[in-house]
Amino acid sequence: MVQSDIQISIITINYNGLADTCALIETIPFNDYPLEVIVVDNASSEDEATHIEQRYPKIKVIRSKKNLGFAGGNNLGIQAALGKYLFFVNNDTIFKEFNIQSLVERLESNSRIGMVCPKIRFAWGSCPIQFAGYTPLSRITLRNKAIGYGEEDLGQYDNAHSTPYAHGAAMMVKREAIERAGLMPECYFLYYEELDWSMMIRRAGYEIWYEPTCTIYHKESQATGQESSLRTYYITRNRLLFAKRNQQGATKYLTYLYLIALVASKDVLKQTFRGRLDLVQATFHGIRTFIK
């Protein structure tokens, strides 16, 4: 297949997640679309890259000697990708109906649209909605909501619309938008990258859309866990870093005050009460690292 034949590059990051990555690959119909699949192995402790290469010879596998984080791994995939449209999916997602062409059609419908996300549903139980777009971030607290989160999918979010931010579990981007806005910001390592990248793409003049005619199913945080010290550290540090990179003047310092004096303090009290001293340490470590 020559370069011009490839319309879509699907990029996913593998980090000690061989079973999930293989489950995702099994749901991609290679013969039905002009696409390529790129798996970036982010220095897994075992040689999972070779296993994937041997099991799926059509896959393009990149093994990084160092864990580059979510953005760094995806940027490796971008540099190797041939497609006009790059579809970034978490390795703990699966397709049930492979209708990603509708994402391409949404991107092609308007030159101002640079990024699009499918409907995302959880892969467990009755598969409730995880994402049907986002509300805007509040000015000081940087709070927002995922539209439809936790709701049963009864078709109430089946209309496409613009959204201020993309969801990192599944997002398709025009190559030209990446060339204009830049690669994913690697300073975060884990969490908040897609939020910052969304801001970069919007500042480059593009819109972000939610397209419900494509659905992807997400197992959610198989790699780090919902209450790990790793997650706590990066969430604490990176929300401060996001404020530093995206806010100006007094608003930025009011956000710092809110995140440290109120949010972090509340988190520490709750973690202490629950006996999770590892999370307390991770919270303080995140703040210290940001200040340094």
Secondary structure as UniProt FT lines:
FT   HELIX           3..5
FT   STRAND          8..14
FT   HELIX           18..25
FT   TURN            26..27
FT   HELIX           30..32
FT   STRAND          35..42
FT   HELIX           48..55
FT   TURN            57..58
FT   STRAND          60..64
FT   HELIX           69..80
FT   STRAND          85..89
FT   TURN            91..92
FT   STRAND          93..94
FT   HELIX           101..108
FT   TURN            111..112
FT   STRAND          113..122
FT   TURN            125..126
FT   STRAND          129..131
FT   TURN            139..141
FT   TURN            147..150
FT   TURN            156..157
FT   STRAND          161..162
FT   TURN            168..169
FT   STRAND          170..174
FT   HELIX           175..181
FT   TURN            186..187
FT   HELIX           193..203
FT   TURN            204..205
FT   STRAND          207..218
FT   TURN            222..224
FT   TURN            226..227
FT   HELIX           229..246
FT   HELIX           249..257
FT   HELIX           258..264
FT   HELIX           265..273
FT   TURN            274..275
FT   HELIX           277..291
//
